[in-house]
Amino acid sequence: QVQLVESGGGLMQPGGSLRLSCAVSGIIPSIYSMNWYRQAPGSPENQRERVATLTDSYTEYADSVKGRFTISRDNSKQTVYLQMNNLEPEDKATYFCNAVQYSSDKFWGLGTQVNVSS
């Protein structure tokens, strides 16, 4: 089992920055990848967009955030981050941390809301 708790969301003006955190606990060596997804207001759960992926060998970003968002981790703190720069109104969403195990089991946090508005 893996437990995920997101934090760091809030209100930011366009062009600003936020850093989201995902505290990870549980059977961490079983994790293959860590991901950040977002769900736009009013959209269903099955339309969550994967915005960033982190594995031991690569990182990957959605085209919509490439060059603006950075996923990273601090193993000593068991935390994964999503640094979001140059925020746009279209980035407004609930952001979810996701862990995928080598067994393909998936775990989700409860999400943190990001609002981008002037």
N, CA, C and O atoms as a GROMACS GRO file, in nm:
protein
  472
    1GLN      N    1   0.083  -0.119   0.000
    1GLN     CA    2   0.000   0.000   0.000
    1GLN      C    3   0.087   0.125   0.000
    1GLN      O    4   0.197   0.126   0.055
    2VAL      N    5   0.035   0.228  -0.062
    2VAL     CA    6   0.103   0.356  -0.068
    2VAL      C    7   0.002   0.465  -0.032
    2VAL      O    8  -0.112   0.463  -0.077
    3GLN      N    9   0.045   0.558   0.050
    3GLN     CA   10  -0.040   0.670   0.088
    3GLN      C   11   0.022   0.799   0.034
    3GLN      O   12   0.143   0.820   0.041
    4LEU      N   13  -0.064   0.885  -0.018
    4LEU     CA   14  -0.019   1.009  -0.082
    4LEU      C   15  -0.100   1.126  -0.026
    4LEU      O   16  -0.222   1.119  -0.017
    5VAL      N   17  -0.029   1.233   0.011
    5VAL     CA   18  -0.097   1.352   0.062
    5VAL      C   19  -0.040   1.474  -0.010
    5VAL      O   20   0.078   1.505   0.003
    6GLU      N   21  -0.126   1.542  -0.084
    6GLU     CA   22  -0.084   1.662  -0.159
    6GLU      C   23  -0.101   1.788  -0.074
    6GLU      O   24  -0.185   1.793   0.016
    7SER      N   25  -0.019   1.888  -0.105
    7SER     CA   26  -0.032   2.018  -0.042
    7SER      C   27   0.030   2.122  -0.134
    7SER      O   28   0.099   2.088  -0.230
    8GLY      N   29   0.006   2.249  -0.103
    8GLY     CA   30   0.070   2.356  -0.178
    8GLY      C   31  -0.017   2.430  -0.275
    8GLY      O   32   0.027   2.528  -0.336
    9GLY      N   33  -0.140   2.386  -0.293
    9GLY     CA   34  -0.228   2.455  -0.385
    9GLY      C   35  -0.271   2.590  -0.330
    9GLY      O   36  -0.245   2.623  -0.215
   10GLY      N   37  -0.336   2.668  -0.415
   10GLY     CA   38  -0.384   2.799  -0.373
   10GLY      C   39  -0.418   2.886  -0.491
   10GLY      O   40  -0.434   2.838  -0.603
   11LEU      N   41  -0.430   3.015  -0.463
   11LEU     CA   42  -0.464   3.113  -0.566
   11LEU      C   43  -0.338   3.188  -0.609
   11LEU      O   44  -0.262   3.234  -0.524
   12MET      N   45  -0.318   3.198  -0.738
   12MET     CA   46  -0.202   3.269  -0.790
   12MET      C   47  -0.243   3.346  -0.913
   12MET      O   48  -0.332   3.305  -0.988
   13GLN      N   49  -0.178   3.459  -0.932
   13GLN     CA   50  -0.204   3.540  -1.053
   13GLN      C   51  -0.137   3.476  -1.174
   13GLN      O   52  -0.039   3.403  -1.159
   14PRO      N   53  -0.188   3.502  -1.292
   14PRO     CA   54  -0.120   3.454  -1.414
   14PRO      C   55   0.024   3.503  -1.415
   14PRO      O   56   0.054   3.617  -1.381
   15GLY      N   57   0.113   3.413  -1.456
   15GLY     CA   58   0.256   3.444  -1.457
   15GLY      C   59   0.327   3.408  -1.329
   15GLY      O   60   0.450   3.410  -1.324
   16GLY      N   61   0.252   3.376  -1.226
   16GLY     CA   62   0.312   3.342  -1.098
   16GLY      C   63   0.356   3.198  -1.090
   16GLY      O   64   0.347   3.123  -1.187
   17SER      N   65   0.403   3.159  -0.972
   17SER     CA   66   0.455   3.024  -0.950
   17SER      C   67   0.394   2.963  -0.824
   17SER      O   68   0.361   3.033  -0.729
   18LEU      N   69   0.382   2.833  -0.826
   18LEU     CA   70   0.342   2.755  -0.709
   18LEU      C   71   0.423   2.627  -0.709
   18LEU      O   72   0.463   2.577  -0.814
   19ARG      N   73   0.447   2.574  -0.589
   19ARG     CA   74   0.509   2.443  -0.580
   19ARG      C   75   0.416   2.350  -0.502
   19ARG      O   76   0.383   2.375  -0.387
   20LEU      N   77   0.377   2.244  -0.568
   20LEU     CA   78   0.296   2.142  -0.503
   20LEU      C   79   0.386   2.035  -0.444
   20LEU      O   80   0.492   2.004  -0.498
   21SER      N   81   0.342   1.980  -0.332
   21SER     CA   82   0.416   1.872  -0.267
   21SER      C   83   0.327   1.751  -0.253
   21SER      O   84   0.205   1.762  -0.236
   22CYS      N   85   0.388   1.634  -0.261
   22CYS     CA   86   0.318   1.508  -0.240
   22CYS      C   87   0.399   1.425  -0.143
   22CYS      O   88   0.506   1.375  -0.177
   23ALA      N   89   0.350   1.412  -0.021
   23ALA     CA   90   0.416   1.330   0.080
   23ALA      C   91   0.379   1.185   0.057
   23ALA      O   92   0.262   1.149   0.049
   24VAL      N   93   0.482   1.101   0.046
   24VAL     CA   94   0.462   0.960   0.012
   24VAL      C   95   0.497   0.873   0.131
   24VAL      O   96   0.600   0.894   0.194
   25SER      N   97   0.412   0.777   0.163
   25SER     CA   98   0.441   0.681   0.269
   25SER      C   99   0.391   0.544   0.226
   25SER      O  100   0.310   0.532   0.134
   26GLY      N  101   0.440   0.442   0.295
   26GLY     CA  102   0.401   0.306   0.260
   26GLY      C  103   0.518   0.230   0.201
   26GLY      O  104   0.634   0.255   0.235
   27ILE      N  105   0.486   0.137   0.111
   27ILE     CA  106   0.588   0.048   0.053
   27ILE      C  107   0.652   0.121  -0.065
   27ILE      O  108   0.621   0.093  -0.180
   28ILE      N  109   0.742   0.214  -0.035
   28ILE     CA  110   0.799   0.300  -0.138
   28ILE      C  111   0.882   0.225  -0.242
   28ILE      O  112   0.875   0.261  -0.359
   29PRO      N  113   0.961   0.124  -0.205
   29PRO     CA  114   1.040   0.052  -0.307
   29PRO      C  115   0.953  -0.016  -0.413
   29PRO      O  116   1.003  -0.054  -0.518
   30SER      N  117   0.825  -0.030  -0.386
   30SER     CA  118   0.736  -0.093  -0.483
   30SER      C  119   0.691   0.002  -0.594
   30SER      O  120   0.625  -0.039  -0.689
   31ILE      N  121   0.727   0.129  -0.579
   31ILE     CA  122   0.678   0.230  -0.673
   31ILE      C  123   0.764   0.236  -0.797
   31ILE      O  124   0.886   0.248  -0.789
   32TYR      N  125   0.699   0.227  -0.913
   32TYR     CA  126   0.769   0.241  -1.041
   32TYR      C  127   0.772   0.385  -1.086
   32TYR      O  128   0.877   0.435  -1.128
   33SER      N  129   0.658   0.453  -1.079
   33SER     CA  130   0.654   0.591  -1.124
   33SER      C  131   0.567   0.676  -1.033
   33SER      O  132   0.472   0.628  -0.971
   34MET      N  133   0.604   0.803  -1.026
   34MET     CA  134   0.522   0.904  -0.958
   34MET      C  135   0.471   1.000  -1.064
   34MET      O  136   0.543   1.038  -1.156
   35ASN      N  137   0.347   1.039  -1.050
   35ASN     CA  138   0.284   1.122  -1.153
   35ASN      C  139   0.201   1.232  -1.089
   35ASN      O  140   0.149   1.217  -0.978
   36TRP      N  141   0.191   1.340  -1.160
   36TRP     CA  142   0.095   1.445  -1.125
   36TRP      C  143  -0.011   1.450  -1.236
   36TRP      O  144   0.021   1.454  -1.355
   37TYR      N  145  -0.136   1.448  -1.194
   37TYR     CA  146  -0.249   1.464  -1.284
   37TYR      C  147  -0.324   1.590  -1.243
   37TYR      O  148  -0.309   1.640  -1.132
   38ARG      N  149  -0.406   1.639  -1.335
   38ARG     CA  150  -0.496   1.747  -1.299
   38ARG      C  151  -0.634   1.724  -1.360
   38ARG      O  152  -0.649   1.663  -1.466
   39GLN      N  153  -0.731   1.774  -1.289
   39GLN     CA  154  -0.871   1.759  -1.329
   39GLN      C  155  -0.933   1.898  -1.331
   39GLN      O  156  -0.944   1.964  -1.228
   40ALA      N  157  -0.972   1.941  -1.450
   40ALA     CA  158  -1.028   2.075  -1.464
   40ALA      C  159  -1.164   2.084  -1.395
   40ALA      O  160  -1.232   1.983  -1.381
   41PRO      N  161  -1.203   2.204  -1.352
   41PRO     CA  162  -1.332   2.220  -1.286
   41PRO      C  163  -1.447   2.170  -1.373
   41PRO      O  164  -1.456   2.204  -1.491
   42GLY      N  165  -1.533   2.088  -1.314
   42GLY     CA  166  -1.650   2.038  -1.386
   42GLY      C  167  -1.624   1.919  -1.474
   42GLY      O  168  -1.718   1.863  -1.530
   43SER      N  169  -1.500   1.878  -1.488
   43SER     CA  170  -1.472   1.763  -1.573
   43SER      C  171  -1.474   1.634  -1.490
   43SER      O  172  -1.447   1.637  -1.370
   44PRO      N  173  -1.508   1.522  -1.554
   44PRO     CA  174  -1.517   1.397  -1.478
   44PRO      C  175  -1.380   1.339  -1.447
   44PRO      O  176  -1.278   1.376  -1.506
   45GLU      N  177  -1.379   1.247  -1.352
   45GLU     CA  178  -1.254   1.186  -1.307
   45GLU      C  179  -1.181   1.116  -1.420
   45GLU      O  180  -1.058   1.115  -1.423
   46ASN      N  181  -1.255   1.057  -1.513
   46ASN     CA  182  -1.189   0.981  -1.621
   46ASN      C  183  -1.124   1.072  -1.725
   46ASN      O  184  -1.066   1.024  -1.822
   47GLN      N  185  -1.135   1.203  -1.705
   47GLN     CA  186  -1.070   1.297  -1.797
   47GLN      C  187  -0.954   1.370  -1.731
   47GLN      O  188  -0.912   1.476  -1.777
   48ARG      N  189  -0.905   1.313  -1.622
   48ARG     CA  190  -0.785   1.372  -1.562
   48ARG      C  191  -0.671   1.368  -1.663
   48ARG      O  192  -0.655   1.271  -1.737
   49GLU      N  193  -0.593   1.476  -1.664
   49GLU     CA  194  -0.480   1.488  -1.756
   49GLU      C  195  -0.350   1.460  -1.681
   49GLU      O  196  -0.323   1.521  -1.578
   50ARG      N  197  -0.271   1.371  -1.734
   50ARG     CA  198  -0.140   1.347  -1.673
   50ARG      C  199  -0.047   1.458  -1.719
   50ARG      O  200  -0.025   1.475  -1.839
   51VAL      N  201   0.007   1.534  -1.626
   51VAL     CA  202   0.091   1.648  -1.663
   51VAL      C  203   0.239   1.620  -1.645
   51VAL      O  204   0.322   1.682  -1.712
   52ALA      N  205   0.275   1.529  -1.555
   52ALA     CA  206   0.418   1.503  -1.534
   52ALA      C  207   0.437   1.363  -1.477
   52ALA      O  208   0.355   1.314  -1.400
   53THR      N  209   0.546   1.300  -1.517
   53THR     CA  210   0.583   1.166  -1.473
   53THR      C  211   0.729   1.163  -1.433
   53THR      O  212   0.814   1.226  -1.497
   54LEU      N  213   0.757   1.089  -1.327
   54LEU     CA  214   0.895   1.074  -1.279
   54LEU      C  215   0.920   0.927  -1.250
   54LEU      O  216   0.849   0.865  -1.171
   55THR      N  217   1.024   0.872  -1.315
   55THR     CA  218   1.071   0.738  -1.281
   55THR      C  219   1.219   0.747  -1.248
   55THR      O  220   1.276   0.856  -1.246
   56ASP      N  221   1.281   0.634  -1.221
   56ASP     CA  222   1.425   0.635  -1.193
   56ASP      C  223   1.506   0.675  -1.317
   56ASP      O  224   1.620   0.719  -1.305
   57SER      N  225   1.447   0.660  -1.434
   57SER     CA  226   1.525   0.681  -1.556
   57SER      C  227   1.480   0.798  -1.642
   57SER      O  228   1.554   0.839  -1.731
   58TYR      N  229   1.362   0.853  -1.618
   58TYR     CA  230   1.319   0.963  -1.703
   58TYR      C  231   1.211   1.046  -1.637
   58TYR      O  232   1.144   1.004  -1.542
   59THR      N  233   1.195   1.166  -1.693
   59THR     CA  234   1.081   1.251  -1.662
   59THR      C  235   1.008   1.280  -1.793
   59THR      O  236   1.067   1.278  -1.901
   60GLU      N  237   0.879   1.307  -1.780
   60GLU     CA  238   0.798   1.328  -1.899
   60GLU      C  239   0.690   1.431  -1.866
   60GLU      O  240   0.637   1.434  -1.754
   61TYR      N  241   0.659   1.515  -1.964
   61TYR     CA  242   0.561   1.621  -1.941
   61TYR      C  243   0.459   1.628  -2.052
   61TYR      O  244   0.488   1.596  -2.168
   62ALA      N  245   0.340   1.669  -2.016
   62ALA     CA  246   0.239   1.700  -2.117
   62ALA      C  247   0.283   1.823  -2.196
   62ALA      O  248   0.350   1.911  -2.142
   63ASP      N  249   0.246   1.828  -2.322
   63ASP     CA  250   0.284   1.943  -2.405
   63ASP      C  251   0.233   2.074  -2.345
   63ASP      O  252   0.296   2.179  -2.361
   64SER      N  253   0.120   2.067  -2.276
   64SER     CA  254   0.058   2.188  -2.223
   64SER      C  255   0.138   2.252  -2.110
   64SER      O  256   0.118   2.369  -2.078
   65VAL      N  257   0.230   2.175  -2.049
   65VAL     CA  258   0.306   2.230  -1.936
   65VAL      C  259   0.456   2.225  -1.960
   65VAL      O  260   0.533   2.274  -1.877
   66LYS      N  261   0.499   2.168  -2.071
   66LYS     CA  262   0.641   2.152  -2.098
   66LYS      C  263   0.710   2.287  -2.099
   66LYS      O  264   0.664   2.382  -2.162
   67GLY      N  265   0.822   2.294  -2.027
   67GLY     CA  266   0.895   2.418  -2.018
   67GLY      C  267   0.851   2.508  -1.904
   67GLY      O  268   0.919   2.606  -1.872
   68ARG      N  269   0.738   2.477  -1.844
   68ARG     CA  270   0.686   2.558  -1.732
   68ARG      C  271   0.681   2.480  -1.601
   68ARG      O  272   0.701   2.537  -1.494
   69PHE      N  273   0.654   2.351  -1.608
   69PHE     CA  274   0.641   2.267  -1.490
   69PHE      C  275   0.762   2.176  -1.478
   69PHE      O  276   0.819   2.132  -1.578
   70THR      N  277   0.802   2.147  -1.353
   70THR     CA  278   0.912   2.055  -1.328
   70THR      C  279   0.874   1.960  -1.216
   70THR      O  280   0.834   2.004  -1.108
   71ILE      N  281   0.886   1.830  -1.241
   71ILE     CA  282   0.862   1.730  -1.137
   71ILE      C  283   0.996   1.688  -1.079
   71ILE      O  284   1.094   1.672  -1.152
   72SER      N  285   1.000   1.671  -0.948
   72SER     CA  286   1.124   1.630  -0.882
   72SER      C  287   1.089   1.556  -0.754
   72SER      O  288   0.972   1.549  -0.715
   73ARG      N  289   1.189   1.502  -0.689
   73ARG     CA  290   1.165   1.431  -0.564
   73ARG      C  291   1.281   1.452  -0.469
   73ARG      O  292   1.394   1.475  -0.511
   74ASP      N  293   1.251   1.443  -0.342
   74ASP     CA  294   1.350   1.446  -0.235
   74ASP      C  295   1.333   1.316  -0.158
   74ASP      O  296   1.241   1.303  -0.078
   75ASN      N  297   1.422   1.220  -0.184
   75ASN     CA  298   1.407   1.090  -0.121
   75ASN      C  299   1.420   1.098   0.031
   75ASN      O  300   1.356   1.022   0.103
   76SER      N  301   1.501   1.190   0.080
   76SER     CA  302   1.519   1.202   0.225
   76SER      C  303   1.391   1.248   0.294
   76SER      O  304   1.369   1.220   0.412
   77LYS      N  305   1.308   1.319   0.221
   77LYS     CA  306   1.181   1.367   0.275
   77LYS      C  307   1.062   1.285   0.226
   77LYS      O  308   0.948   1.310   0.264
   78GLN      N  309   1.089   1.186   0.141
   78GLN     CA  310   0.982   1.104   0.083
   78GLN      C  311   0.873   1.192   0.024
   78GLN      O  312   0.754   1.173   0.049
   79THR      N  313   0.916   1.288  -0.054
   79THR     CA  314   0.824   1.387  -0.110
   79THR      C  315   0.854   1.407  -0.258
   79THR      O  316   0.970   1.412  -0.301
   80VAL      N  317   0.748   1.419  -0.335
   80VAL     CA  318   0.757   1.452  -0.477
   80VAL      C  319   0.698   1.591  -0.495
   80VAL      O  320   0.598   1.626  -0.433
   81TYR      N  321   0.761   1.670  -0.580
   81TYR     CA  322   0.720   1.808  -0.600
   81TYR      C  323   0.677   1.831  -0.744
   81TYR      O  324   0.718   1.760  -0.836
   82LEU      N  325   0.595   1.932  -0.761
   82LEU     CA  326   0.563   1.984  -0.893
   82LEU      C  327   0.580   2.135  -0.886
   82LEU      O  328   0.496   2.206  -0.832
   83GLN      N  329   0.690   2.182  -0.943
   83GLN     CA  330   0.714   2.326  -0.951
   83GLN      C  331   0.643   2.379  -1.074
   83GLN      O  332   0.668   2.334  -1.186
   84MET      N  333   0.555   2.473  -1.053
   84MET     CA  334   0.475   2.528  -1.163
   84MET      C  335   0.508   2.676  -1.179
   84MET      O  336   0.481   2.757  -1.090
   85ASN      N  337   0.567   2.710  -1.291
   85ASN     CA  338   0.605   2.849  -1.321
   85ASN      C  339   0.521   2.903  -1.435
   85ASN      O  340   0.460   2.828  -1.512
   86ASN      N  341   0.519   3.034  -1.443
   86ASN     CA  342   0.447   3.102  -1.552
   86ASN      C  343   0.305   3.046  -1.565
   86ASN      O  344   0.262   3.008  -1.674
   87LEU      N  345   0.235   3.042  -1.455
   87LEU     CA  346   0.101   2.985  -1.452
   87LEU      C  347   0.006   3.060  -1.545
   87LEU      O  348   0.013   3.182  -1.560
   88GLU      N  349  -0.082   2.984  -1.605
   88GLU     CA  350  -0.182   3.036  -1.697
   88GLU      C  351  -0.321   3.006  -1.642
   88GLU      O  352  -0.337   2.911  -1.565
   89PRO      N  353  -0.422   3.085  -1.680
   89PRO     CA  354  -0.558   3.056  -1.632
   89PRO      C  355  -0.601   2.913  -1.663
   89PRO      O  356  -0.680   2.854  -1.589
   90GLU      N  357  -0.549   2.857  -1.773
   90GLU     CA  358  -0.585   2.720  -1.811
   90GLU      C  359  -0.528   2.615  -1.717
   90GLU      O  360  -0.566   2.498  -1.723
   91ASP      N  361  -0.436   2.655  -1.630
   91ASP     CA  362  -0.379   2.562  -1.533
   91ASP      C  363  -0.468   2.542  -1.412
   91ASP      O  364  -0.440   2.458  -1.326
   92LYS      N  365  -0.576   2.620  -1.405
   92LYS     CA  366  -0.668   2.605  -1.292
   92LYS      C  367  -0.727   2.464  -1.292
   92LYS      O  368  -0.787   2.422  -1.391
   93ALA      N  369  -0.710   2.393  -1.181
   93ALA     CA  370  -0.757   2.254  -1.173
   93ALA      C  371  -0.731   2.203  -1.033
   93ALA      O  372  -0.667   2.269  -0.951
   94THR      N  373  -0.782   2.085  -1.006
   94THR     CA  374  -0.741   2.010  -0.888
   94THR      C  375  -0.628   1.918  -0.931
   94THR      O  376  -0.641   1.843  -1.027
   95TYR      N  377  -0.518   1.925  -0.859
   95TYR     CA  378  -0.399   1.848  -0.894
   95TYR      C  379  -0.387   1.728  -0.801
   95TYR      O  380  -0.398   1.740  -0.679
   96PHE      N  381  -0.366   1.612  -0.862
   96PHE     CA  382  -0.359   1.486  -0.789
   96PHE      C  383  -0.222   1.422  -0.805
   96PHE      O  384  -0.164   1.420  -0.914
   97CYS      N  385  -0.173   1.370  -0.697
   97CYS     CA  386  -0.052   1.290  -0.698
   97CYS      C  387  -0.092   1.144  -0.718
   97CYS      O  388  -0.192   1.097  -0.663
   98ASN      N  389  -0.013   1.074  -0.796
   98ASN     CA  390  -0.044   0.935  -0.831
   98ASN      C  391   0.083   0.853  -0.825
   98ASN      O  392   0.189   0.898  -0.870
   99ALA      N  393   0.073   0.734  -0.770
   99ALA     CA  394   0.186   0.641  -0.766
   99ALA      C  395   0.146   0.512  -0.836
   99ALA      O  396   0.037   0.460  -0.814
  100VAL      N  397   0.234   0.463  -0.921
  100VAL     CA  398   0.210   0.336  -0.989
  100VAL      C  399   0.316   0.237  -0.944
  100VAL      O  400   0.436   0.263  -0.956
  101GLN      N  401   0.272   0.124  -0.892
  101GLN     CA  402   0.365   0.021  -0.847
  101GLN      C  403   0.411  -0.065  -0.965
  101GLN      O  404   0.351  -0.063  -1.073
  102TYR      N  405   0.519  -0.140  -0.943
  102TYR     CA  406   0.565  -0.235  -1.044
  102TYR      C  407   0.458  -0.339  -1.076
  102TYR      O  408   0.456  -0.397  -1.185
  103SER      N  409   0.370  -0.362  -0.981
  103SER     CA  410   0.258  -0.455  -1.002
  103SER      C  411   0.146  -0.393  -1.084
  103SER      O  412   0.047  -0.460  -1.116
  104SER      N  413   0.161  -0.264  -1.119
  104SER     CA  414   0.061  -0.186  -1.193
  104SER      C  415  -0.052  -0.136  -1.106
  104SER      O  416  -0.142  -0.068  -1.156
  105ASP      N  417  -0.051  -0.166  -0.976
  105ASP     CA  418  -0.149  -0.106  -0.887
  105ASP      C  419  -0.125   0.045  -0.881
  105ASP      O  420  -0.011   0.092  -0.886
  106LYS      N  421  -0.233   0.120  -0.870
  106LYS     CA  422  -0.225   0.264  -0.869
  106LYS      C  423  -0.285   0.320  -0.741
  106LYS      O  424  -0.381   0.266  -0.687
  107PHE      N  425  -0.227   0.429  -0.694
  107PHE     CA  426  -0.275   0.495  -0.573
  107PHE      C  427  -0.287   0.644  -0.601
  107PHE      O  428  -0.211   0.702  -0.679
  108TRP      N  429  -0.385   0.705  -0.535
  108TRP     CA  430  -0.413   0.846  -0.557
  108TRP      C  431  -0.420   0.921  -0.424
  108TRP      O  432  -0.463   0.866  -0.322
  109GLY      N  433  -0.378   1.047  -0.428
  109GLY     CA  434  -0.406   1.136  -0.317
  109GLY      C  435  -0.544   1.197  -0.334
  109GLY      O  436  -0.615   1.167  -0.430
  110LEU      N  437  -0.580   1.284  -0.240
  110LEU     CA  438  -0.712   1.347  -0.245
  110LEU      C  439  -0.715   1.475  -0.327
  110LEU      O  440  -0.821   1.529  -0.356
  111GLY      N  441  -0.596   1.524  -0.363
  111GLY     CA  442  -0.588   1.641  -0.450
  111GLY      C  443  -0.570   1.771  -0.376
  111GLY      O  444  -0.600   1.784  -0.257
  112THR      N  445  -0.518   1.868  -0.450
  112THR     CA  446  -0.503   2.004  -0.398
  112THR      C  447  -0.544   2.100  -0.510
  112THR      O  448  -0.508   2.080  -0.626
  113GLN      N  449  -0.618   2.203  -0.475
  113GLN     CA  450  -0.674   2.292  -0.576
  113GLN      C  451  -0.579   2.405  -0.611
  113GLN      O  452  -0.516   2.465  -0.525
  114VAL      N  453  -0.570   2.432  -0.739
  114VAL     CA  454  -0.492   2.544  -0.790
  114VAL      C  455  -0.585   2.635  -0.869
  114VAL      O  456  -0.655   2.591  -0.960
  115ASN      N  457  -0.584   2.761  -0.832
  115ASN     CA  458  -0.667   2.860  -0.901
  115ASN      C  459  -0.575   2.969  -0.955
  115ASN      O  460  -0.495   3.026  -0.881
  116VAL      N  461  -0.588   2.997  -1.081
  116VAL     CA  462  -0.505   3.100  -1.145
  116VAL      C  463  -0.597   3.209  -1.196
  116VAL      O  464  -0.674   3.189  -1.290
  117SER      N  465  -0.589   3.323  -1.132
  117SER     CA  466  -0.681   3.431  -1.166
  117SER      C  467  -0.621   3.564  -1.125
  117SER      O  468  -0.550   3.573  -1.025
  118SER      N  469  -0.651   3.667  -1.203
  118SER     CA  470  -0.606   3.800  -1.165
  118SER      C  471  -0.714   3.872  -1.084
  118SER      O  472  -0.695   3.986  -1.042
   0.00000   0.00000   0.00000
